[in-house]
Amino acid sequence: MDDMTRTELEAAAFRALVHHLMVQRPDVQNIDLMTMAGFCRNCLSRWYQEAAAEKGIDLTKDAARELVYGMPYADWVAQNQTAADAAKQAAFQKAFAENVGRKD
């Protein structure tokens, strides 16, 4: 497979993942994604921002989040986020510490 085709397929897979999380499963909370998978929608937006920076493109955190969420982040939170109990918050803190910032 040539590099251009691979890149196009990777981009299509990314778009499918974002669509799945944002349209098909907005009920799945970021805190649960982070705890179970080690990443969440905010991670996707951060990776998007980091990829832009590698290409010399200035993309703010808010702009990257809006690209992933399809709306301002605050609007998404108001429409979809539910409160997390103390156990979920503790599990999230552990998963966040183990996964965010690691460069494997």
N, CA, C and O of each residue as an XYZ file, in Angstrom:
416
protein
N       0.852     -1.175      0.000
C       0.000      0.000      0.000
C       0.898      1.238      0.000
O       1.868      1.309      0.754
N       0.574      2.188     -0.831
C       1.385      3.405     -0.877
C       1.019      4.338      0.283
O      -0.049      4.211      0.880
N       1.919      5.274      0.591
C       1.749      6.161      1.736
C       0.494      7.015      1.647
O      -0.177      7.227      2.657
N       0.161      7.515      0.451
C      -1.018      8.360      0.293
C      -2.291      7.578      0.604
O      -3.182      8.086      1.285
N      -2.378      6.366      0.116
C      -3.549      5.529      0.383
C      -3.652      5.209      1.861
O      -4.735      5.272      2.443
N      -2.516      4.863      2.473
C      -2.512      4.570      3.916
C      -3.001      5.774      4.700
O      -3.820      5.625      5.607
N      -2.516      6.967      4.370
C      -2.933      8.190      5.060
C      -4.430      8.436      4.879
O      -5.121      8.812      5.825
N      -4.922      8.223      3.668
C      -6.353      8.410      3.407
C      -7.194      7.423      4.214
O      -8.245      7.791      4.740
N      -6.747      6.185      4.316
C      -7.472      5.182      5.091
C      -7.423      5.503      6.584
O      -8.421      5.346      7.288
N      -6.272      5.947      7.063
C      -6.163      6.338      8.468
C      -7.095      7.505      8.776
O      -7.752      7.523      9.817
N      -7.150      8.475      7.874
C      -8.042      9.629      8.064
C      -9.499      9.174      8.080
O     -10.289      9.658      8.890
N      -9.856      8.261      7.205
C     -11.226      7.747      7.171
C     -11.558      7.008      8.464
O     -12.663      7.141      8.988
N     -10.613      6.235      8.976
C     -10.830      5.513     10.230
C     -10.993      6.496     11.386
O     -11.838      6.285     12.256
N     -10.200      7.565     11.410
C     -10.323      8.590     12.445
C     -11.704      9.236     12.380
O     -12.370      9.399     13.402
N     -12.130      9.604     11.171
C     -13.454     10.234     11.021
C     -14.562      9.282     11.480
O     -15.537      9.715     12.094
N     -14.415      7.991     11.184
C     -15.408      7.017     11.628
C     -15.431      6.902     13.154
O     -16.503      6.790     13.749
N     -14.271      6.929     13.783
C     -14.200      6.877     15.241
C     -14.872      8.100     15.856
O     -15.672      7.974     16.783
N     -14.548      9.274     15.343
C     -15.156     10.503     15.872
C     -16.663     10.467     15.671
O     -17.412     10.811     16.585
N     -17.121     10.058     14.495
C     -18.565      9.971     14.235
C     -19.218      9.005     15.215
O     -20.278      9.296     15.769
N     -18.590      7.869     15.423
C     -19.142      6.876     16.350
C     -19.295      7.468     17.753
O     -20.342      7.323     18.384
N     -18.252      8.130     18.231
C     -18.288      8.688     19.586
C     -19.227      9.880     19.715
O     -19.854     10.067     20.757
N     -19.327     10.681     18.666
C     -20.086     11.920     18.770
C     -21.549     11.753     18.358
O     -22.429     12.398     18.929
N     -21.815     10.899     17.379
C     -23.171     10.774     16.843
C     -23.851      9.490     17.330
O     -24.993      9.519     17.790
N     -23.150      8.384     17.226
C     -23.766      7.112     17.578
C     -23.744      6.828     19.077
O     -24.650      6.176     19.596
N     -22.704      7.318     19.785
C     -22.591      7.023     21.217
C     -22.246      8.244     22.068
O     -21.290      8.211     22.843
N     -23.024      9.325     21.925
C     -22.757     10.484     22.783
C     -23.049     10.189     24.258
O     -22.640     10.943     25.141
N     -23.758      9.090     24.513
C     -24.081      8.702     25.878
C     -22.872      8.153     26.631
O     -22.864      8.137     27.861
N     -21.862      7.710     25.910
C     -20.664      7.192     26.569
C     -19.869      8.383     27.095
O     -19.444      9.249     26.330
N     -19.678      8.413     28.378
C     -19.032      9.541     29.027
C     -17.513      9.496     28.841
O     -16.915      8.421     28.809
N     -16.901     10.671     28.720
C     -15.446     10.755     28.607
C     -14.755     10.076     29.783
O     -13.737      9.407     29.608
N     -15.298     10.247     30.958
C     -14.682      9.673     32.156
C     -14.629      8.144     32.037
O     -13.659      7.518     32.466
N     -15.677      7.548     31.454
C     -15.699      6.094     31.271
C     -14.732      5.663     30.172
O     -14.060      4.639     30.298
N     -14.663      6.444     29.096
C     -13.690      6.147     28.041
C     -12.272      6.165     28.600
O     -11.489      5.250     28.345
N     -11.944      7.200     29.356
C     -10.594      7.330     29.897
C     -10.282      6.175     30.846
O      -9.193      5.603     30.802
N     -11.233      5.841     31.693
C     -11.008      4.777     32.665
C     -10.836      3.423     31.985
O      -9.984      2.629     32.383
N     -11.638      3.161     30.970
C     -11.606      1.849     30.339
C     -10.609      1.737     29.185
O     -10.004      0.683     28.989
N     -10.437      2.817     28.420
C      -9.606      2.743     27.210
C      -8.320      3.551     27.303
O      -7.417      3.377     26.484
N      -8.229      4.426     28.284
C      -7.019      5.229     28.422
C      -6.994      6.450     27.521
O      -5.961      7.109     27.397
N      -8.116      6.758     26.893
C      -8.238      7.975     26.084
C      -9.706      8.371     26.052
O     -10.584      7.573     26.380
N      -9.964      9.617     25.652
C     -11.332     10.098     25.537
C     -11.417     11.102     24.384
O     -10.449     11.298     23.649
N     -12.547     11.715     24.238
C     -12.735     12.699     23.171
C     -11.745     13.852     23.304
O     -11.242     14.361     22.302
N     -11.464     14.263     24.542
C     -10.504     15.349     24.748
C      -9.108     14.930     24.293
O      -8.350     15.754     23.782
N      -8.770     13.672     24.473
C      -7.483     13.172     23.973
C      -7.437     13.271     22.458
O      -6.423     13.683     21.895
N      -8.526     12.895     21.791
C      -8.568     13.006     20.335
C      -8.328     14.444     19.897
O      -7.589     14.691     18.945
N      -8.954     15.395     20.594
C      -8.761     16.798     20.217
C      -7.336     17.250     20.514
O      -6.779     18.058     19.770
N      -6.740     16.744     21.586
C      -5.345     17.094     21.902
C      -4.407     16.514     20.858
O      -3.465     17.184     20.436
N      -4.649     15.275     20.434
C      -3.815     14.665     19.400
C      -3.961     15.420     18.086
O      -2.991     15.571     17.342
N      -5.160     15.890     17.802
C      -5.410     16.689     16.602
C      -4.582     17.974     16.683
O      -3.920     18.359     15.719
N      -4.627     18.625     17.836
C      -3.869     19.864     18.051
C      -2.370     19.610     17.930
O      -1.663     20.408     17.315
N      -1.878     18.525     18.500
C      -0.459     18.193     18.419
C      -0.036     17.909     16.984
O       1.050     18.312     16.568
N      -0.884     17.216     16.221
C      -0.577     16.933     14.820
C      -0.518     18.226     14.016
O       0.338     18.386     13.146
N      -1.428     19.142     14.310
C      -1.411     20.444     13.632
C      -0.116     21.185     13.952
O       0.509     21.759     13.060
N       0.285     21.173     15.211
C       1.517     21.862     15.620
C       2.731     21.288     14.899
O       3.633     22.032     14.513
N       2.758     19.968     14.717
C       3.864     19.343     13.988
C       3.957     19.835     12.545
O       5.028     19.809     11.938
N       2.836     20.277     12.012
C       2.794     20.802     10.639
C       2.916     22.322     10.618
O       2.781     22.938      9.561
N       3.171     22.935     11.784
C       3.309     24.376     11.861
C       1.986     25.121     11.837
O       1.951     26.320     11.561
N       0.899     24.417     12.122
C      -0.436     25.020     12.128
C      -0.817     25.353     13.559
O      -0.795     24.487     14.433
N      -1.166     26.613     13.796
C      -1.571     27.063     15.117
C      -3.043     26.718     15.319
O      -3.911     27.308     14.676
N      -3.328     25.776     16.200
C      -4.686     25.352     16.489
C      -4.846     25.386     17.999
O      -4.163     24.655     18.717
N      -5.741     26.228     18.481
C      -5.935     26.340     19.922
C      -6.632     25.100     20.461
O      -7.228     24.322     19.716
N      -6.543     24.938     21.766
C      -7.222     23.825     22.427
C      -8.721     23.884     22.155
O      -9.337     22.864     21.846
N      -9.311     25.076     22.269
C     -10.749     25.223     22.040
C     -11.120     24.912     20.595
O     -12.139     24.269     20.342
N     -10.305     25.362     19.650
C     -10.588     25.096     18.232
C     -10.474     23.612     17.922
O     -11.282     23.072     17.166
N      -9.482     22.950     18.496
C      -9.323     21.506     18.284
C     -10.502     20.749     18.873
O     -11.015     19.812     18.260
N     -10.928     21.153     20.057
C     -12.088     20.495     20.664
C     -13.335     20.698     19.811
O     -14.132     19.774     19.648
N     -13.507     21.891     19.270
C     -14.684     22.136     18.438
C     -14.650     21.283     17.167
O     -15.701     20.861     16.684
N     -13.466     21.026     16.622
C     -13.353     20.156     15.457
C     -13.799     18.734     15.783
O     -14.464     18.088     14.974
N     -13.435     18.250     16.963
C     -13.810     16.888     17.356
C     -15.265     16.832     17.817
O     -16.012     15.946     17.403
N     -15.667     17.770     18.665
C     -17.014     17.743     19.233
C     -18.091     18.236     18.277
O     -19.273     17.948     18.467
N     -17.683     18.983     17.241
C     -18.661     19.512     16.298
C     -19.447     20.677     16.844
O     -20.438     21.100     16.248
N     -19.014     21.197     17.969
C     -19.657     22.333     18.636
C     -18.714     22.800     19.734
O     -17.775     22.086     20.084
N     -18.949     23.986     20.282
C     -18.112     24.393     21.419
C     -18.194     23.351     22.541
O     -19.252     22.783     22.808
N     -17.055     23.121     23.182
C     -16.969     22.101     24.220
C     -18.001     22.323     25.324
O     -18.619     21.367     25.792
N     -18.192     23.569     25.740
C     -19.157     23.865     26.802
C     -20.564     23.428     26.405
O     -21.330     22.957     27.247
N     -20.903     23.580     25.136
C     -22.220     23.141     24.663
C     -22.347     21.624     24.746
O     -23.380     21.099     25.160
N     -21.280     20.924     24.346
C     -21.290     19.460     24.425
C     -21.495     19.003     25.864
O     -22.310     18.123     26.139
N     -20.742     19.613     26.776
C     -20.838     19.245     28.189
C     -22.263     19.448     28.685
O     -22.825     18.576     29.349
N     -22.845     20.598     28.363
C     -24.200     20.900     28.817
C     -25.223     19.904     28.265
O     -26.184     19.557     28.952
N     -25.023     19.451     27.048
C     -25.977     18.545     26.405
C     -25.779     17.082     26.769
O     -26.739     16.311     26.769
N     -24.546     16.687     27.077
C     -24.258     15.253     27.158
C     -23.594     14.755     28.430
O     -23.710     13.572     28.750
N     -22.915     15.600     29.151
C     -22.129     15.111     30.281
C     -22.997     14.965     31.518
O     -23.823     15.825     31.827
N     -22.794     13.866     32.212
C     -23.494     13.614     33.463
C     -22.496     13.677     34.615
O     -21.287     13.570     34.409
N     -23.007     13.848     35.804
C     -22.152     13.921     36.987
C     -21.514     12.563     37.262
O     -22.119     11.516     37.031
N     -20.289     12.604     37.755
C     -19.570     11.376     38.107
C     -19.436     11.286     39.624
O     -19.135     12.273     40.297
N     -19.663     10.099     40.141
C     -19.517      9.909     41.580
C     -18.035      9.839     41.956
O     -17.161      9.856     41.089
N     -17.772      9.763     43.249
C     -16.392      9.785     43.745
C     -15.575      8.602     43.221
O     -14.389      8.757     42.931
N     -16.178      7.448     43.100
C     -15.452      6.265     42.610
C     -15.040      6.449     41.155
O     -13.915      6.116     40.783
N     -15.944      6.977     40.330
C     -15.599      7.229     38.928
C     -14.506      8.281     38.817
O     -13.598      8.154     37.995
N     -14.591      9.313     39.639
C     -13.573     10.365     39.605
C     -12.209      9.825     40.007
O     -11.198     10.196     39.410
N     -12.168      8.965     40.997
C     -10.901      8.368     41.436
C     -10.324      7.455     40.348
O      -9.121      7.482     40.087
N     -11.173      6.659     39.724
C     -10.711      5.785     38.643
C     -10.193      6.608     37.470
O      -9.204      6.245     36.834
N     -10.874      7.723     37.188
C     -10.432      8.613     36.115
C      -9.057      9.190     36.432
O      -8.182      9.195     35.565
N      -8.848      9.671     37.640
C      -7.564     10.263     38.012
C      -6.437      9.251     37.837
O      -5.353      9.600     37.370
N      -6.687      8.015     38.206
C      -5.685      6.960     38.046
C      -5.401      6.724     36.561
O      -4.239      6.679     36.155
N      -6.449      6.574     35.749
C      -6.279      6.331     34.311
C      -5.610      7.516     33.631
O      -4.769      7.336     32.750
N      -5.979      8.721     34.035
C      -5.382      9.919     33.456
C      -3.882      9.942     33.736
O      -3.081     10.199     32.838
N      -3.509      9.674     34.980
C      -2.091      9.674     35.358
C      -1.309      8.602     34.601
O      -0.146      8.804     34.253
N      -1.945      7.473     34.350
C      -1.273      6.368     33.660
C      -1.177      6.573     32.152
O      -0.284      6.018     31.514
N      -2.080      7.360     31.573
C      -2.174      7.421     30.106
C      -1.852      8.763     29.482
O      -1.270      8.794     28.398
N      -2.192      9.840     30.093
C      -2.000     11.150     29.483
C      -0.553     11.598     29.708
O      -0.043     11.588     30.828
N       0.073     11.982     28.630
C       1.442     12.430     28.729
C       2.470     11.342     28.485
O       3.653     11.636     28.314
N       2.037     10.090     28.468
C       2.971      8.996     28.163
C       3.335      9.039     26.701
O       2.488      9.308     25.850
N       4.550      8.786     26.417
C       5.041      8.753     25.024
C       5.613      7.374     24.753
O       6.825      7.170     24.803
N       4.729      6.435     24.468
C       5.170      5.054     24.186
C       5.670      4.919     22.776
O       6.079      3.832     22.368
